């Protein structure tokens, strides 16, 4: 195999670099990876260093209202991709869609620079199975806050995708391709921003923007903020906030985290009832991702949204004496239905149930 002639320590670094471009290159089996020590591997920190240092480009490109607005817009629509698609669809299958839209969701999520949908789903399913126990990859209780926030991603122990745990997704070669070559879409996304910025500069100079300015704001700054706000769910949401339900982990509900992550901050709700598409169980628990998914269901792009079970509203299951209002009649939809199989490519069907 390539690089076999190199010393072991150097070969490991070379393989890590190649895996930036082909994440399945000489990847270890899950059993082999689990034998590794959990530690920060400096070669794997390079992409994160580049991402953060890229934000300093603002010192050269400057600021424009267009660039700042674009950064915010791209943050919101890509956070929706993480929360609505990577999390609630690929990880938990809380609704159904067509194969074509499934690919679009995977493509959309890939612009977030949080690796491929299959790795993301496998890692998250593993988290729920071992939440805050010794096998949890990113538990503040077990490994500390900084490790849960970012350190765990830099360890090769957590790098491989266990395709056995995502067989429902791995049977789609287009998703496997996006997962294996997970750097491709972010690179094309950055190039598109550069081209768009140069075109706008030539066509509308009054906007005072440029190709590099849109790359710095739309890619580096927006993506860095997106990463940290997503990572807050692994770290802060297991440390900061209130608990409605008794669970075996430290998950908490936080209004602040719910705002910046479009609804993911209702983390204790989610850990207690992870199969529902909705994470804000009451009207005052703002869940922008759920609202967006409802719109997609009205458009016929997704369907079979899995509702909040009636048991979630039972005060006897709450840790504190509840003065919560009763759920609306439309919320009392009974138990969570099973996951439905995907329809063939291009097929759409109208919603058959409401969440």
VOBA-1610 file (N, C-alpha, C; in pm, whole numbers, padded with zeros to 5 digits, always signed):
BEGIN
Unk+00084-00119+00000Unk+00000+00000+00000Unk+00088+00125+00000Unk+00033+00241-00044Unk+00109+00363-00046Unk+00159+00399+00093Unk+00281+00455+00095Unk+00342+00507+00217Unk+00385+00399+00315Unk+00385+00271+00271Unk+00425+00164+00363Unk+00574+00169+00394Unk+00652+00236+00308Unk+00796+00243+00329Unk+00834+00347+00433Unk+00741+00428+00476Unk+00771+00535+00571Unk+00775+00481+00714Unk+00849+00550+00803Unk+00844+00514+00945Unk+00701+00521+00996Unk+00671+00443+01097Unk+00533+00429+01142Unk+00470+00562+01183Unk+00545+00644+01259Unk+00489+00769+01307Unk+00460+00865+01191Unk+00549+00865+01089Unk+00530+00952+00974Unk+00420+00899+00883Unk+00414+00767+00867Unk+00310+00708+00784Unk+00171+00739+00839Unk+00159+00737+00971Unk+00030+00768+01033Unk-00015+00910+00998Unk+00080+01003+00997Unk+00046+01141+00962Unk+00008+01153+00816Unk+00081+01082+00727Unk+00051+01086+00584Unk-00089+01030+00558Unk-00121+00920+00623Unk-00254+00860+00607Unk-00362+00956+00654Unk-00337+01024+00766Unk-00435+01120+00818Unk-00461+01232+00718Unk-00354+01279+00653Unk-00369+01385+00552Unk-00449+01333+00433Unk-00419+01213+00386Unk-00494+01156+00273Unk-00641+01141+00308Unk-00669+01110+00434Unk-00807+01091+00476Unk-00886+01221+00479Unk-00818+01335+00472Unk-00892+01461+00457Unk-00968+01460+00325Unk-00916+01389+00225Unk-00974+01389+00092Unk-01051+01260+00062Unk-01017+01152+00130Unk-01086+01023+00114Unk-01097+00962+00253Unk-01209+00984+00316Unk-01223+00946+00457Unk-01225+00796+00480Unk-01241+00717+00373Unk-01237+00572+00387Unk-01102+00512+00349Unk-01001+00595+00322Unk-00870+00547+00283Unk-00801+00479+00401Unk-00765+00353+00386Unk-00695+00276+00488Unk-00754+00297+00628Unk-00884+00314+00631Unk-00947+00339+00761Unk-00946+00211+00844Unk-00927+00228+00974Unk-00926+00113+01063Unk-01067+00058+01082Unk-01074-00067+01122Unk-01204-00121+01161Unk-01244-00055+01292Unk-01372-00061+01322Unk-01420-00002+01446Unk-01352-00068+01566Unk-01333-00200+01560Unk-01267-00272+01670Unk-01125-00222+01689Unk-01053-00200+01578Unk-00916-00149+01589Unk-00914-00006+01643Unk-01006+00076+01593Unk-01010+00216+01636Unk-01042+00228+01784Unk-01129+00141+01834Unk-01168+00148+01975Unk-01054+00114+02070Unk-00951+00047+02018Unk-00835+00014+02102Unk-00742+00134+02118Unk-00760+00235+02035Unk-00674+00352+02041Unk-00702+00435+02166Unk-00602+00509+02206Unk-00618+00600+02319Unk-00690+00726+02273Unk-00781+00777+02356Unk-00847+00903+02327Unk-00750+01017+02352Unk-00705+01081+02248Unk-00611+01192+02265Unk-00619+01284+02144Unk-00578+01409+02164Unk-00571+01504+02053Unk-00454+01465+01964Unk-00482+01451+01834Unk-00378+01421+01736Unk-00358+01546+01651Unk-00239+01603+01660Unk-00216+01737+01608Unk-00236+01747+01458Unk-00207+01641+01384Unk-00231+01646+01240Unk-00379+01668+01211Unk-00464+01608+01293Unk-00608+01620+01271Unk-00663+01755+01318Unk-00581+01834+01386Unk-00626+01968+01426Unk-00605+02070+01314Unk-00526+02034+01213Unk-00492+02131+01108Unk-00617+02187+01038Unk-00713+02103+00997Unk-00833+02161+00933Unk-00906+02261+01022Unk-00910+02236+01153Unk-00977+02328+01244Unk-00897+02457+01258Unk-00765+02444+01259Unk-00680+02564+01265Unk-00699+02649+01140Unk-00702+02585+01024Unk-00723+02657+00898Unk-00859+02728+00899Unk-00962+02658+00946Unk-01096+02716+00951Unk-01099+02840+01038Unk-01036+02833+01155Unk-01038+02947+01247Unk-00947+03060+01200Unk-00829+03025+01149Unk-00738+03128+01101Unk-00796+03200+00979Unk-00876+03128+00902Unk-00939+03191+00786Unk-01028+03308+00824Unk-01081+03306+00945Unk-01166+03416+00991Unk-01087+03546+01000Unk-00955+03537+01022Unk-00871+03656+01032Unk-00857+03727+00898Unk-00899+03660+00792Unk-00896+03723+00661Unk-00978+03849+00654Unk-01069+03867+00749Unk-01152+03988+00752Unk-01065+04112+00768Unk-00945+04097+00824Unk-00854+04211+00839Unk-00809+04264+00704Unk-00812+04179+00601Unk-00771+04219+00467Unk-00890+04246+00375Unk-00997+04167+00392Unk-01111+04182+00300Unk-01209+04289+00344Unk-01209+04321+00473Unk-01301+04421+00523Unk-01442+04367+00542Unk-01533+04462+00566Unk-01672+04428+00598Unk-01765+04500+00501Unk-01870+04433+00463Unk-01979+04496+00389Unk-02109+04438+00442Unk-02216+04515+00426Unk-02345+04466+00472Unk-02384+04338+00400Unk-02348+04329+00273Unk-02380+04208+00198Unk-02309+04086+00256Unk-02181+04101+00289Unk-02103+03989+00341Unk-02155+03945+00476Unk-02185+04041+00563Unk-02236+04007+00696Unk-02373+03940+00685Unk-02459+03996+00601Unk-02592+03937+00581Unk-02584+03797+00524Unk-02490+03777+00428Unk-02473+03645+00369Unk-02424+03545+00474Unk-02330+03587+00559Unk-02279+03499+00663Unk-02392+03454+00755Unk-02478+03547+00793Unk-02590+03513+00881Unk-02689+03421+00810Unk-02720+03452+00684Unk-02813+03369+00608Unk-02760+03227+00593Unk-02632+03214+00558Unk-02573+03081+00541Unk-02564+03007+00673Unk-02546+03080+00782Unk-02548+03015+00914Unk-02685+02953+00939Unk-02791+03029+00915Unk-02926+02982+00945Unk-02964+02863+00858Unk-02943+02872+00726Unk-02988+02763+00640Unk-02902+02638+00657Unk-02776+02656+00696Unk-02692+02538+00718Unk-02714+02480+00858Unk-02748+02563+00956Unk-02788+02508+01085Unk-02915+02426+01069Unk-03006+02472+00983Unk-03127+02395+00955Unk-03091+02261+00892Unk-02989+02260+00807Unk-02945+02135+00745Unk-02890+02039+00849Unk-02814+02090+00945Unk-02759+02005+01051Unk-02871+01950+01138Unk-02959+02040+01183Unk-03061+01999+01280Unk-03176+01922+01216Unk-03219+01968+01099Unk-03334+01905+01035Unk-03300+01779+00958Unk-03182+01777+00895Unk-03148+01665+00808Unk-03046+01571+00871Unk-02927+01621+00905Unk-02828+01535+00967Unk-02880+01474+01096Unk-02949+01553+01176Unk-02993+01504+01307Unk-03130+01435+01301Unk-03232+01510+01266Unk-03366+01456+01278Unk-03404+01358+01167Unk-03336+01369+01053Unk-03363+01271+00947Unk-03262+01157+00945Unk-03136+01186+00913Unk-03038+01079+00896Unk-03010+01004+01026Unk-03005+01075+01138Unk-02973+01008+01264Unk-03093+00937+01325Unk-03210+01002+01321Unk-03326+00948+01393Unk-03443+00908+01303Unk-03437+00942+01176Unk-03543+00905+01081Unk-03681+00943+01135Unk-03695+01069+01175Unk-03821+01113+01233Unk-03924+01157+01129Unk-03888+01147+01003Unk-03985+01169+00896Unk-03937+01092+00774Unk-04018+01092+00671Unk-03989+01017+00550Unk-03980+01113+00432Unk-03898+01077+00334Unk-03887+01158+00214Unk-03854+01068+00096Unk-03840+01126-00022Unk-03802+01049-00141Unk-03651+01032-00144Unk-03606+00942-00228Unk-03462+00921-00241Unk-03393+01046-00298Unk-03459+01111-00391Unk-03402+01233-00450Unk-03384+01340-00345Unk-03487+01366-00265Unk-03477+01469-00162Unk-03378+01428-00054Unk-03368+01300-00027Unk-03269+01250+00068Unk-03128+01290+00023Unk-03102+01276-00107Unk-02972+01316-00161Unk-02953+01467-00150Unk-03055+01544-00179Unk-03046+01690-00167Unk-03017+01728-00022Unk-03082+01660+00073Unk-03056+01689+00214Unk-02910+01657+00251Unk-02859+01545+00199Unk-02721+01508+00224Unk-02624+01609+00164Unk-02656+01656+00043Unk-02574+01755-00026Unk-02575+01887+00051Unk-02691+01927+00093Unk-02709+02051+00169Unk-02631+02042+00300Unk-02643+01930+00369Unk-02572+01913+00496Unk-02421+01912+00479Unk-02373+01864+00362Unk-02229+01857+00339Unk-02164+01994+00334Unk-02241+02099+00302Unk-02185+02235+00299Unk-02152+02285+00439Unk-02199+02214+00542Unk-02178+02258+00680Unk-02038+02226+00731Unk-01964+02145+00657Unk-01827+02106+00693Unk-01826+02031+00826Unk-01922+01942+00842Unk-01928+01855+00960Unk-01926+01708+00918Unk-01847+01683+00815Unk-01828+01551+00757Unk-01958+01501+00692Unk-01958+01373+00653Unk-02071+01320+00578Unk-02187+01280+00666Unk-02303+01266+00604Unk-02425+01233+00678Unk-02416+01097+00747Unk-02349+01000+00686Unk-02343+00866+00744Unk-02254+00865+00868Unk-02139+00934+00861Unk-02053+00944+00980Unk-02127+01017+01090Unk-02194+01126+01055Unk-02266+01207+01154Unk-02374+01123+01220Unk-02450+01049+01139Unk-02560+00968+01194Unk-02506+00855+01281Unk-02401+00787+01234Unk-02343+00679+01315Unk-02294+00732+01449Unk-02222+00843+01446Unk-02167+00900+01569Unk-02279+00940+01664Unk-02386+00996+01610Unk-02494+01040+01696Unk-02573+00922+01753Unk-02594+00820+01673Unk-02664+00702+01725Unk-02581+00636+01836Unk-02450+00635+01817Unk-02361+00581+01921Unk-02374+00664+02048Unk-02384+00796+02034Unk-02399+00885+02150Unk-02525+00851+02228Unk-02635+00829+02159Unk-02758+00798+02231Unk-02751+00662+02300Unk-02681+00569+02240Unk-02667+00437+02301Unk-02582+00443+02427Unk-02483+00533+02429Unk-02389+00539+02540Unk-02384+00677+02604Unk-02493+00749+02601Unk-02492+00888+02644Unk-02440+00905+02787Unk-02328+00977+02797Unk-02263+01011+02923Unk-02210+00890+03001Unk-02198+00774+02935Unk-02126+00666+03001Unk-01983+00663+02948Unk-01905+00565+02990Unk-01762+00565+02958Unk-01734+00547+02808Unk-01831+00499+02731Unk-01810+00480+02588Unk-01855+00599+02503Unk-01918+00697+02566Unk-01964+00815+02493Unk-01844+00891+02438Unk-01846+00921+02308Unk-01732+00986+02245Unk-01714+01130+02291Unk-01823+01197+02330Unk-01814+01339+02365Unk-01899+01373+02488Unk-01867+01310+02598Unk-01938+01335+02723Unk-01859+01429+02813Unk-01915+01545+02851Unk-01846+01631+02948Unk-01823+01561+03081Unk-01917+01475+03119Unk-01903+01404+03246Unk-01781+01313+03246Unk-01757+01247+03135Unk-01649+01148+03128Unk-01516+01210+03090Unk-01517+01310+03001Unk-01391+01358+02942Unk-01365+01506+02961Unk-01458+01580+03019Unk-01438+01723+03035Unk-01502+01804+02924Unk-01520+01933+02950Unk-01595+02021+02861Unk-01527+02038+02725Unk-01397+02071+02725Unk-01327+02099+02600Unk-01320+01975+02510Unk-01301+01858+02570Unk-01298+01737+02491Unk-01435+01713+02426Unk-01542+01733+02504Unk-01677+01712+02451Unk-01710+01814+02342Unk-01650+01932+02351Unk-01681+02038+02256Unk-01607+02019+02124Unk-01477+01991+02128Unk-01400+01983+02004Unk-01291+01877+02005Unk-01237+01842+02123Unk-01123+01751+02127Unk-01149+01616+02066Unk-01268+01561+02089Unk-01299+01425+02044Unk-01288+01410+01893Unk-01312+01518+01818Unk-01310+01509+01672Unk-01167+01494+01621Unk-01069+01535+01701Unk-00930+01529+01656Unk-00864+01395+01684Unk-00938+01302+01739Unk-00884+01169+01771Unk-00921+01070+01662Unk-00822+00995+01613Unk-00849+00895+01509Unk-00938+00784+01562Unk-00951+00772+01693Unk-01040+00673+01751Unk-01184+00698+01707Unk-01217+00824+01683Unk-01354+00861+01649Unk-01369+00893+01501Unk-01270+00858+01419Unk-01272+00896+01278Unk-01355+00803+01189Unk-01344+00670+01204Unk-01412+00581+01108Unk-01564+00589+01116Unk-01627+00559+01005Unk-01773+00544+00999Unk-01806+00396+01012Unk-01886+00361+01110Unk-01929+00222+01125Unk-02053+00203+01038Unk-02031+00159+00915Unk-02141+00145+00820Unk-02242+00040+00864Unk-02202-00048+00956Unk-02297-00148+01006Unk-02407-00083+01088Unk-02375+00032+01147Unk-02473+00101+01232Unk-02566+00191+01152Unk-02536+00208+01024Unk-02619+00293+00940Unk-02654+00219+00810Unk-02689+00092+00824Unk-02723+00010+00707Unk-02840+00069+00630Unk-02931+00135+00700Unk-03046+00194+00634Unk-03005+00306+00539Unk-02889+00366+00563Unk-02839+00475+00478Unk-02730+00427+00383Unk-02649+00330+00428Unk-02535+00284+00349Unk-02575+00210+00223Unk-02702+00176+00209Unk-02745+00108+00087Unk-02765+00204-00030Unk-02743+00334-00004Unk-02755+00434-00110Unk-02614+00480-00149Unk-02564+00439-00267Unk-02426+00472-00306Unk-02399+00622-00313Unk-02501+00702-00345Unk-02480+00846-00353Unk-02450+00905-00214Unk-02510+00849-00111Unk-02482+00895+00025Unk-02343+00849+00071Unk-02307+00726+00033Unk-02174+00675+00065Unk-02067+00760-00001Unk-02091+00801-00126Unk-01997+00887-00198Unk-01978+01020-00124Unk-02088+01084-00086Unk-02079+01211-00013Unk-02006+01191+00120Unk-02027+01076+00182Unk-01964+01050+00311Unk-01814+01024+00295Unk-01777+00951+00191Unk-01636+00916+00171Unk-01554+01037+00129Unk-01606+01116+00037Unk-01534+01234-00012Unk-01598+01360+00046Unk-01598+01366+00178Unk-01674+01471+00246Unk-01612+01611+00233Unk-01491+01621+00181Unk-01429+01752+00161Unk-01470+01814+00029Unk-01524+01735-00062Unk-01555+01783-00197Unk-01657+01896-00197Unk-01769+01876-00131Unk-01876+01976-00133Unk-01833+02106-00064Unk-01768+02102+00054Unk-01720+02228+00112Unk-01626+02306+00020Unk-01537+02237-00050Unk-01445+02306-00142Unk-01522+02371-00256Unk-01617+02298-00314Unk-01699+02354-00422Unk-01784+02470-00371Unk-01830+02460-00250Unk-01909+02566-00188Unk-01826+02694-00173Unk-01703+02680-00126Unk-01614+02795-00111Unk-01581+02857-00246Unk-01557+02773-00346Unk-01528+02823-00481Unk-01647+02901-00536Unk-01766+02849-00514Unk-01888+02917-00561Unk-01902+03054-00497Unk-01869+03066-00369Unk-01875+03195-00302Unk-01774+03292-00363Unk-01655+03242-00394Unk-01552+03327-00453Unk-01596+03377-00591Unk-01649+03289-00672Unk-01696+03327-00805Unk-01811+03428-00795Unk-01904+03403-00705Unk-02018+03493-00687Unk-01972+03630-00641Unk-01875+03634-00550Unk-01826+03762-00502Unk-01758+03843-00610Unk-01678+03778-00694Unk-01612+03847-00804Unk-01713+03900-00906Unk-01816+03819-00932Unk-01920+03863-01026Unk-01996+03984-00970Unk-02031+03979-00843Unk-02102+04092-00782Unk-02016+04218-00780Unk-01887+04200-00758Unk-01797+04315-00756Unk-01791+04383-00893Unk-01795+04301-00999Unk-01790+04356-01134Unk-01925+04413-01177Unk-02034+04343-01142Unk-02166+04384-01187Unk-02227+04493-01101Unk-02201+04488-00971Unk-02261+04584-00877Unk-02155+04636-00781Unk-02063+04719-00829Unk-01955+04770-00742Unk-02005+04847-00621Unk-02128+04898-00629Unk-02184+04972-00516Unk-02198+04884-00391Unk-02196+04751-00408Unk-02209+04659-00295Unk-02080+04649-00214Unk-01968+04694-00272Unk-01839+04696-00202Unk-01800+04558-00149Unk-01813+04459-00234Unk-01775+04324-00192Unk-01673+04268-00289Unk-01629+04146-00265Unk-01531+04080-00352Unk-01540+03931-00331Unk-01468+03857-00415Unk-01469+03712-00401Unk-01414+03667-00268Unk-01299+03721-00230Unk-01239+03679-00104Unk-01320+03723+00016Unk-01388+03837+00005Unk-01470+03881+00117Unk-01585+03784+00144Unk-01647+03736+00036Unk-01756+03640+00055Unk-01704+03505+00106Unk-01583+03468+00066Unk-01524+03344+00117Unk-01498+03357+00267Unk-01440+03470+00308Unk-01408+03489+00450Unk-01534+03492+00534Unk-01634+03569+00492Unk-01756+03581+00571Unk-01851+03463+00551Unk-01874+03427+00426Unk-01973+03323+00397Unk-01925+03182+00426Unk-01793+03161+00417Unk-01740+03028+00444Unk-01671+03021+00580Unk-01562+03093+00599Unk-01483+03077+00721Unk-01557+03123+00846Unk-01606+03245+00848Unk-01671+03295+00969Unk-01802+03224+00995Unk-01885+03213+00893Unk-02015+03147+00910Unk-01999+03002+00952Unk-01904+02931+00892Unk-01884+02789+00923Unk-01825+02770+01062Unk-01735+02859+01103Unk-01676+02848+01237Unk-01782+02867+01344Unk-01865+02969+01328Unk-01974+02991+01424Unk-02071+02874+01422Unk-02101+02824+01302Unk-02191+02708+01289Unk-02136+02588+01363Unk-02007+02562+01348Unk-01947+02447+01416Unk-01960+02460+01568Unk-01921+02575+01622Unk-01922+02588+01768Unk-02063+02584+01825Unk-02158+02645+01756Unk-02296+02641+01806Unk-02352+02499+01801Unk-02316+02423+01698Unk-02355+02282+01693Unk-02289+02205+01807Unk-02160+02230+01829Unk-02085+02158+01932Unk-02134+02191+02072Unk-02198+02307+02089Unk-02253+02342+02220Unk-02355+02239+02268Unk-02421+02170+02175Unk-02519+02069+02214Unk-02448+01950+02278Unk-02327+01918+02230Unk-02249+01810+02292Unk-02192+01850+02426Unk-02159+01977+02440Unk-02090+02023+02562Unk-02186+02095+02656Unk-02228+02216+02621Unk-02311+02297+02710Unk-02445+02232+02743Unk-02506+02165+02645Unk-02640+02107+02667Unk-02637+01989+02762Unk-02518+01945+02801Unk-02506+01841+02904Unk-02452+01899+03035Unk-02444+02032+03042Unk-02392+02099+03161Unk-02483+02211+03208Unk-02541+02285+03113Unk-02613+02408+03142Unk-02760+02394+03105Unk-02851+02430+03196Unk-02992+02427+03167Unk-03072+02349+03270Unk-03198+02323+03240Unk-03289+02256+03332Unk-03330+02120+03275Unk-03370+02033+03366Unk-03410+01898+03329Unk-03559+01878+03359Unk-03635+01841+03257Unk-03776+01810+03276Unk-03794+01662+03305Unk-03712+01578+03241Unk-03728+01434+03253Unk-03606+01371+03321Unk-03631+01266+03393Unk-03522+01186+03452Unk-03469+01094+03343Unk-03344+01116+03305Unk-03279+01031+03205Unk-03147+00981+03263Unk-03086+00884+03197Unk-02962+00826+03246Unk-02840+00911+03212Unk-02863+01026+03148Unk-02754+01114+03108Unk-02773+01251+03172Unk-02689+01347+03133Unk-02695+01481+03191Unk-02761+01582+03098Unk-02840+01537+03003Unk-02902+01627+02905Unk-02990+01731+02974Unk-02990+01852+02917Unk-03065+01964+02974Unk-03137+02042+02866Unk-03240+02115+02909Unk-03311+02206+02820Unk-03259+02347+02840Unk-03236+02418+02731Unk-03185+02555+02739Unk-03251+02640+02631Unk-03320+02744+02673Unk-03383+02836+02578Unk-03278+02903+02491Unk-03167+02946+02551Unk-03063+03014+02475Unk-03006+02924+02366Unk-02974+02800+02401Unk-02921+02708+02302Unk-03026+02675+02196Unk-03153+02673+02235Unk-03259+02647+02138Unk-03267+02758+02034Unk-03242+02882+02076Unk-03247+02994+01982Unk-03133+02986+01883Unk-03011+02964+01931Unk-02895+02969+01840Unk-02881+02843+01756Unk-02950+02734+01795Unk-02943+02610+01717Unk-03076+02574+01653Unk-03168+02668+01648Unk-03297+02649+01581Unk-03379+02536+01642Unk-03365+02517+01772Unk-03452+02421+01842Unk-03382+02305+01907Unk-03252+02287+01883Unk-03181+02173+01941Unk-03156+02187+02090Unk-03177+02306+02144Unk-03149+02329+02285Unk-03244+02259+02380Unk-03356+02207+02329Unk-03448+02131+02415Unk-03395+01988+02422Unk-03275+01977+02475Unk-03197+01853+02464Unk-03247+01745+02558Unk-03294+01783+02675Unk-03349+01684+02767Unk-03478+01625+02711Unk-03560+01709+02649Unk-03679+01659+02579Unk-03638+01553+02477Unk-03534+01586+02401Unk-03491+01498+02292Unk-03437+01366+02345Unk-03360+01370+02452Unk-03303+01246+02504Unk-03411+01157+02566Unk-03519+01216+02612Unk-03627+01136+02668Unk-03716+01078+02558Unk-03739+01157+02452Unk-03825+01112+02341Unk-03753+01143+02210Unk-03652+01066+02180Unk-03566+01095+02065Unk-03629+01063+01930Unk-03741+00991+01931Unk-03802+00949+01805Unk-03898+01048+01745Unk-03919+01163+01810Unk-04014+01260+01759Unk-03944+01368+01677Unk-04012+01418+01573Unk-03955+01521+01487Unk-03947+01655+01559Unk-04025+01669+01664Unk-04034+01797+01735Unk-03959+01789+01867Unk-03875+01889+01895Unk-03799+01887+02020Unk-03850+01990+02121Unk-03915+02094+02075Unk-03985+02185+02164Unk-04126+02135+02181Unk-04158+02078+02296Unk-04284+02007+02313Unk-04403+02099+02337Unk-04379+02222+02384Unk-04486+02316+02414Unk-04471+02439+02325Unk-04577+02516+02311Unk-04577+02626+02216Unk-04468+02728+02247Unk-04433+02743+02375Unk-04332+02842+02411Unk-04189+02788+02396Unk-04174+02661+02368Unk-04043+02605+02343Unk-04012+02618+02193Unk-03949+02727+02159Unk-03926+02762+02019Unk-03840+02657+01951Unk-03889+02607+01839Unk-03821+02502+01764Unk-03831+02534+01615Unk-03742+02623+01569Unk-03748+02671+01431Unk-03730+02558+01331Unk-03647+02461+01365Unk-03628+02347+01275Unk-03759+02274+01251Unk-03835+02253+01355Unk-03964+02186+01341Unk-04056+02266+01251Unk-04058+02399+01268Unk-04144+02483+01184Unk-04103+02468+01037Unk-03973+02467+01011Unk-03925+02450+00875Unk-03963+02316+00816Unk-03953+02211+00897Unk-03990+02078+00849Unk-04140+02069+00822Unk-04220+02140+00901Unk-04364+02142+00875Unk-04392+02206+00740Unk-04319+02313+00708Unk-04336+02377+00577Unk-04301+02279+00465Unk-04191+02206+00482Unk-04153+02108+00381Unk-04260+01999+00368Unk-04325+01965+00477Unk-04432+01864+00470Unk-04554+01919+00397Unk-04584+02048+00416Unk-04695+02109+00343Unk-04667+02114+00193Unk-04540+02125+00158Unk-04501+02127+00017Unk-04495+01986-00043Unk-04513+01885+00039Unk-04512+01748-00009Unk-04372+01690-00026Unk-04269+01759+00025Unk-04131+01712+00010Unk-04093+01609+00116Unk-04158+01615+00232Unk-04139+01515+00337Unk-04277+01480+00392Unk-04287+01367+00460Unk-04415+01325+00514Unk-04392+01230+00633Unk-04500+01185+00692Unk-04495+01093+00806Unk-04409+01149+00919Unk-04430+01275+00953Unk-04357+01334+01064Unk-04398+01265+01193Unk-04303+01215+01267Unk-04333+01137+01387Unk-04363+01231+01504Unk-04481+01221+01562Unk-04526+01319+01661Unk-04472+01295+01801Unk-04491+01396+01884Unk-04458+01382+02026Unk-04558+01286+02089Unk-04512+01181+02158Unk-04606+01087+02220Unk-04683+01153+02335Unk-04803+01108+02356Unk-04887+01164+02463Unk-04818+01152+02598Unk-04741+01046+02619Unk-04673+01025+02748Unk-04579+01138+02783Unk-04532+01214+02684Unk-04439+01323+02711Unk-04505+01433+02793Unk-04637+01442+02786Unk-04709+01547+02857Unk-04762+01503+02993Unk-04733+01381+03032Unk-04779+01329+03160Unk-04697+01393+03273Unk-04759+01475+03360Unk-04685+01544+03466Unk-04609+01448+03559Unk-04656+01326+03571Unk-04590+01231+03660Unk-04451+01193+03608Unk-04426+01220+03479Unk-04294+01189+03423Unk-04198+01307+03435Unk-04247+01420+03487Unk-04165+01540+03498Unk-04097+01546+03634Unk-03977+01598+03637Unk-03902+01604+03762Unk-03959+01706+03859Unk-04015+01816+03806Unk-04070+01921+03890Unk-04220+01921+03879Unk-04289+01969+03983Unk-04434+01979+03977Unk-04471+02065+03858Unk-04551+02010+03770Unk-04576+02076+03643Unk-04701+02163+03647Unk-04682+02286+03594Unk-04796+02374+03572Unk-04811+02397+03421Unk-04760+02302+03345Unk-04761+02316+03200Unk-04903+02301+03147Unk-04932+02378+03047Unk-05065+02369+02986Unk-05080+02236+02914Unk-05202+02194+02899Unk-05228+02067+02830Unk-05194+02082+02683Unk-05150+01976+02621Unk-05118+01982+02478Unk-05242+02005+02394Unk-05223+02067+02278Unk-05334+02083+02185Unk-05382+01946+02140Unk-05506+01942+02097Unk-05565+01815+02055Unk-05481+01753+01944Unk-05428+01838+01853Unk-05351+01785+01740Unk-05221+01722+01784Unk-05173+01752+01907Unk-05051+01692+01956Unk-05075+01553+02014Unk-05199+01522+02048Unk-05229+01397+02114Unk-05249+01288+02009Unk-05138+01249+01950Unk-05145+01161+01833Unk-05105+01018+01864Unk-05087+00988+01990Unk-05058+00850+02025Unk-04911+00817+02016Unk-04881+00688+02008Unk-04744+00641+02010Unk-04673+00669+01879Unk-04541+00665+01883Unk-04460+00693+01764Unk-04468+00576+01668Unk-04499+00602+01541Unk-04507+00494+01442Unk-04368+00448+01402Unk-04355+00331+01340Unk-04225+00283+01296Unk-04173+00363+01177Unk-04042+00352+01152Unk-03982+00419+01037Unk-04032+00353+00909Unk-04068+00435+00811Unk-04114+00384+00683Unk-03998+00372+00587Unk-04006+00279+00495Unk-03899+00264+00396Unk-03905+00379+00295Unk-03787+00406+00233Unk-03778+00514+00136Unk-03846+00476+00005Unk-03899+00578-00063Unk-03954+00558-00196Unk-03842+00567-00298Unk-03862+00515-00419Unk-03758+00521-00523Unk-03725+00665-00561Unk-03613+00681-00629Unk-03565+00811-00673Unk-03673+00885-00751Unk-03694+01011-00710Unk-03786+01097-00784Unk-03930+01087-00738Unk-03963+00989-00656Unk-04101+00972-00615Unk-04139+01067-00503Unk-04257+01127-00511Unk-04309+01211-00406Unk-04450+01165-00377Unk-04488+01184-00254Unk-04625+01151-00218Unk-04671+01253-00118Unk-04800+01275-00105Unk-04849+01376-00012Unk-04835+01327+00130Unk-04830+01421+00227Unk-04821+01380+00367Unk-04942+01292+00405Unk-04914+01194+00488Unk-05023+01107+00533Unk-05051+01121+00682Unk-04966+01196+00750Unk-04991+01221+00891Unk-04933+01355+00929Unk-04977+01409+01036Unk-04930+01539+01081Unk-04862+01526+01217Unk-04758+01606+01238Unk-04689+01603+01367Unk-04735+01721+01450
//
